[in-house]
Structure formats: C-alpha cells, structure tokens
Amino acid sequence: MSTDTRDTDDNGTTKIDVRVPKRLLEEIDEEYERRGYTSRSEAIRDALRDWTDPPTRLSEETLEALEKSREQREQDETQSADDVRERLGLDD
C-alpha cells in the first residue's frame, strides 16, 4: 500500500493505493451496490471503520436468551410490565 500526501484533499482524506486479488475486487463490486453504497470507495471506507472500531457483537448466551424470549412471546407465555407491577403492588 502506498500513500501520497499530495493526494490529500480539502476534506482531509488521503488517496491510498491497495492491491487486492481480482476475485476479491469482483466480490466488492458485486456487493457494494447491493448494500446501498454509492461507490466502491465508500464501501471500503466503511469496512475499514468496522475493522478499526468493530461493532458490538451479542454473545451466544444473549442470542439464546433472545430466542427463548421470542418463543415465549409467540406462545403467549409472557406478561406485560404493567401487569407484573400491578400483581406485585409496585408503583411507577
């Protein structure tokens, strides 16, 4: 990868050259429009942001608890917070 400070624009962005395998570039080109990006550069910048500041991931335990909660809701095995407060005699 190379950078050229002469390629820095007024917005503070710098052009870099990166070599990628042809097949990877084809996948990027197929994917960026599907995901709603307006350009290859925009998609790659977003991917680099995720790499340097990864999004929060839910643990397997949390995902399992959410699935169980969803199943309980679908089977009408849940109660509203208001119903529970009333049953326990709690005020807001």
Residue, then its C-alpha position, 0 to 999 in steps of 0.5 A: m500500500s502506498t500513500d501520497t500526501r499530495d493526494t490529500d484533499d480539502n476534506g482531509t482524506t488521503k488517496i491510498d493505493v491497495r492491491v487486492p486479488k481480482r476475485l476479491l475486487e469482483e466480490i466488492d463490486e458485486e456487493y457494494e451496490r447491493r448494500g446501498y453504497t454509492s461507490r466502491s470507495e465508500a464501501i471500503r471506507d466503511a469496512l475499514r471503520d468496522w475493522t478499526d472500531p468493530p461493532t458490538r457483537l451479542s454473545e451466544e448466551t444473549l442470542e439464546a436468551l433472545e430466542k427463548s424470549r421470542e418463543q415465549r412471546e409467540q406462545d403467549e407465555t409472557q406478561s406485560a410490565d404493567d401487569v407484573r407491577e400491578r400483581l406485585g403492588l409496585d408503583d411507577 
